Amino acid sequence: MTTVLIAAALYLAAAGLLVWGVAADRSERRGLWFWPALLAVALHAGYHLWAAWRTPGVPDMHFFAALSLVGLGMAGMTTLVGRQGRMAALGVIAFPLAALLLLTYHFKGHLPSNTLDWRLQLHAWLALLAYATLAIAALLALMLWAQERALRRREFHLWLRALPPLTELEELLFRTIVVGFALLTATLLTGVLFVEDFLSQHLVHKSVLSLLSWLVFGALLYGRWRYGWRGGKAVRWTLTAMALLLLAFFGSKFVIELVLQQV
């Protein structure tokens, strides 16, 4: 309990320091968020390791546990990438979200998982990494949309100073999508190869929606390469693909585990 509360407080402190650094417009203050964020990520990861040790079978990957792991991945990537430049602005959303998901997982309890062999565990971890990476891409798309909208309206808000130039932000968006698309491809391939009855009744919606998301992301990358898609079109395609992916995994898990209570 103490570890969870400390991690959540550190996440919120890191987000607060990010906002404070931008509001104060002092470059020496903008890096103060890093150490609280790094410690929060370490405690978050440590809590999941402790839960895995305490839980029979394999690490808990039920609905709230999976959400918390995705939040951990988002916070970890934001911390690593943000340290190198102005992408730390992602932390204003990613850090409080990670804190909320960690707290929700802790208070909803821990459920024992069925024993899985290494192939199914590989499939599950690839899926979580893909969701975390593409969730970061969705946040970048929202930042791109907000920045373009503000510039079109000639509204030069203070928060714009925390963001990289428009072209750099767009380039980072597509690099993130490429990585996430590769992870999603590996997830689908391992699912076909390692998951028995991949198209069974309880997996068919997840499989179809995941494939649709993969196709949308693939079409976006092709459009970027072939036609130079950018701006609003890139944002719409990214958010559409991410919505399909969320429905595929967390929508399916929500219905199966929380509505139908088939754990």
C-alpha positions in Angstrom: 0.0 0.0 0.0 2.7 2.5 1.0 4.7 1.7 -2.2 1.6 2.4 -4.4 0.8 5.7 -2.7 4.4 6.9 -2.9 4.6 5.9 -6.6 1.3 7.7 -7.3 2.5 10.8 -5.4 5.7 10.8 -7.3 3.9 10.6 -10.7 1.7 13.5 -9.7 4.7 15.5 -8.5 6.5 14.9 -11.8 3.5 16.1 -13.7 3.2 19.1 -11.5 6.9 20.0 -11.9 6.5 19.7 -15.7 3.6 22.2 -15.6 5.6 24.5 -13.1 8.7 24.5 -15.3 6.7 25.6 -18.4 4.6 28.2 -16.4 7.8 29.7 -14.9 9.5 29.7 -18.3 12.8 28.8 -16.7 14.9 26.2 -18.5 16.7 25.1 -15.4 13.4 24.1 -13.8 12.2 22.0 -16.7 14.4 19.0 -15.8 13.3 18.7 -12.2 10.5 16.3 -13.1 12.9 13.5 -14.2 14.0 12.0 -10.9 10.5 11.8 -9.4 9.2 10.2 -12.6 12.1 7.7 -12.7 11.5 6.7 -9.1 7.8 6.4 -9.7 8.4 4.1 -12.7 10.8 2.0 -10.7 8.3 1.6 -7.8 5.5 0.9 -10.2 7.5 -1.9 -11.9 8.6 -3.2 -8.5 5.0 -3.4 -7.3 4.1 -5.6 -10.3 7.1 -7.8 -9.7 6.0 -8.2 -6.0 2.5 -9.0 -7.2 3.8 -11.6 -9.6 5.9 -13.2 -6.8 2.8 -13.3 -4.5 0.4 -14.5 -7.1 0.3 -18.2 -8.0 0.9 -19.1 -11.6 2.1 -16.3 -13.8 2.0 -12.5 -13.6 -1.5 -11.1 -13.3 -2.7 -9.9 -16.7 -6.4 -9.4 -16.0 -8.2 -6.2 -16.9 -6.9 -3.8 -14.3 -3.5 -5.4 -14.1 -3.1 -5.1 -17.9 -4.2 -1.5 -17.7 -1.6 -0.8 -15.0 1.1 -2.4 -17.1 0.2 -0.3 -20.1 0.3 2.8 -17.9 3.8 1.7 -16.7 5.0 1.3 -20.3 3.7 4.7 -21.2 5.3 6.4 -18.2 8.6 4.6 -18.8 8.8 5.5 -22.4 7.8 9.1 -21.6 10.5 9.3 -19.0 13.2 8.0 -21.3 12.2 10.0 -24.4 11.4 13.2 -22.5 14.9 13.2 -20.9 16.3 13.8 -24.3 14.2 16.8 -25.3 10.9 18.6 -25.1 8.8 15.4 -25.4 8.5 15.5 -21.6 5.2 17.4 -22.2 3.7 13.9 -22.7 4.2 13.4 -19.0 1.4 15.9 -18.1 -1.0 13.2 -19.3 1.0 10.0 -19.1 2.1 10.4 -15.4 -1.3 11.1 -13.8 -2.8 8.3 -16.0 -0.1 5.9 -14.8 -0.9 6.9 -11.2 -4.6 6.4 -11.7 -4.2 3.0 -13.3 -1.8 1.8 -10.6 -4.1 2.8 -7.8 -7.1 1.2 -9.6 -5.2 -2.1 -9.9 -4.1 -2.0 -6.3 -7.6 -1.3 -4.9 -9.4 -3.7 -7.2 -7.3 -6.6 -5.9 -5.2 -9.3 -7.6 -6.5 -12.3 -9.3 -4.6 -15.5 -9.9 -3.8 -16.2 -13.5 -3.8 -19.5 -15.4 -0.3 -21.0 -15.9 0.9 -20.0 -19.4 3.9 -21.4 -21.2 6.7 -19.1 -22.5 5.1 -18.7 -25.9 1.8 -17.4 -24.6 3.6 -15.1 -22.2 5.7 -13.8 -25.1 2.4 -13.0 -27.0 1.0 -11.3 -23.9 4.0 -9.1 -23.3 4.3 -8.1 -26.9 0.7 -7.1 -26.9 1.2 -4.9 -23.8 4.3 -3.3 -25.3 2.4 -2.6 -28.6 -0.6 -1.0 -26.7 1.7 1.2 -24.6 3.7 2.3 -27.7 0.7 3.0 -29.8 -1.0 4.8 -26.8 2.0 7.1 -26.8 1.4 7.6 -30.5 -2.2 8.6 -29.8 -1.1 11.2 -27.2 1.4 12.6 -29.8 -1.4 12.8 -32.3 -3.5 14.7 -29.9 -0.6 17.1 -29.2 -0.1 17.5 -32.9 -3.8 18.3 -33.4 -3.8 20.9 -30.5 -0.6 22.5 -31.8 -1.9 22.8 -35.4 -5.2 24.2 -34.2 -3.5 26.8 -32.0 -1.2 27.9 -34.8 -4.0 28.2 -37.3 -5.9 30.4 -34.9 -2.8 32.4 -34.1 -3.3 31.5 -30.4 0.3 31.4 -29.0 -0.3 29.8 -25.7 2.4 29.3 -23.1 2.1 25.5 -23.3 3.3 25.7 -27.0 6.7 26.5 -25.6 6.9 23.0 -24.0 6.3 21.3 -27.4 8.9 20.7 -30.1 8.4 22.3 -33.6 5.5 20.9 -35.6 7.6 19.0 -38.0 9.7 17.4 -35.3 6.5 16.4 -33.4 5.1 14.9 -36.6 8.3 13.0 -37.3 8.3 11.6 -33.8 4.6 10.5 -34.2 5.4 8.4 -37.2 8.6 6.9 -35.7 6.5 5.9 -32.7 3.8 4.4 -35.0 6.5 2.4 -36.9 7.7 0.9 -33.7 4.2 0.2 -32.4 3.2 -1.3 -35.8 6.2 -3.7 -35.7 5.2 -4.8 -32.1 1.6 -5.2 -33.1 2.6 -7.3 -36.1 4.7 -9.5 -33.8 1.7 -9.7 -31.5 -0.6 -10.9 -34.2 1.9 -13.4 -35.6 2.6 -14.9 -32.2 -1.2 -15.1 -31.6 -1.7 -17.1 -34.8 1.3 -19.3 -34.1 0.9 -19.9 -30.3 -2.7 -19.3 -29.3 -4.9 -22.4 -29.7 -8.3 -21.7 -31.3 -7.2 -18.2 -32.2 -10.6 -17.6 -33.9 -12.6 -19.2 -31.2 -15.9 -17.6 -30.0 -14.4 -15.6 -27.1 -11.4 -14.4 -29.2 -13.0 -13.7 -32.5 -14.0 -10.0 -31.7 -10.5 -9.4 -30.3 -8.8 -10.9 -33.4 -11.0 -9.1 -35.9 -10.6 -5.7 -34.2 -6.9 -6.1 -33.8 -6.5 -7.0 -37.4 -8.6 -3.9 -38.4 -6.4 -1.7 -36.3 -3.3 -3.3 -37.9 -4.7 -2.5 -41.3 -5.5 1.1 -40.4 -2.0 1.7 -39.0 -0.5 0.0 -42.1 -2.5 2.1 -44.4 -1.4 5.2 -42.6 2.2 4.3 -42.9 1.8 3.5 -46.5 0.0 6.8 -47.1 2.8 8.7 -45.3 5.4 6.9 -47.5 3.6 7.1 -50.8 1.5 10.3 -50.5 3.1 12.2 -47.7 0.1 12.2 -45.4 0.4 14.5 -42.5 -1.4 16.9 -40.2 -5.1 16.3 -39.6 -5.3 13.2 -41.8 -2.5 11.5 -39.8 -4.2 12.4 -36.5 -7.6 11.0 -37.6 -6.1 7.7 -38.8 -4.0 7.3 -35.7 -6.9 7.9 -33.3 -9.2 5.6 -35.3 -6.6 2.8 -35.3 -6.0 3.3 -31.6 -9.7 3.2 -30.8 -10.0 -0.1 -32.6 -7.1 -1.5 -30.7 -8.5 -0.4 -27.3 -11.8 -2.1 -28.2 -9.9 -5.2 -29.3 -8.1 -5.8 -26.1 -9.5 -3.9 -23.2 -13.1 -3.8 -24.6 -13.0 -7.6 -24.9 -11.4 -8.1 -21.5 -13.9 -5.7 -19.9 -16.9 -7.6 -21.3 -15.4 -11.1 -20.6 -14.0 -10.4 -17.1 -16.2 -7.7 -15.6 -19.6 -8.1 -17.3 -19.7 -11.9 -18.0 -17.2 -12.6 -15.1 -15.4 -15.3 -17.0 -12.0 -15.0 -15.4 
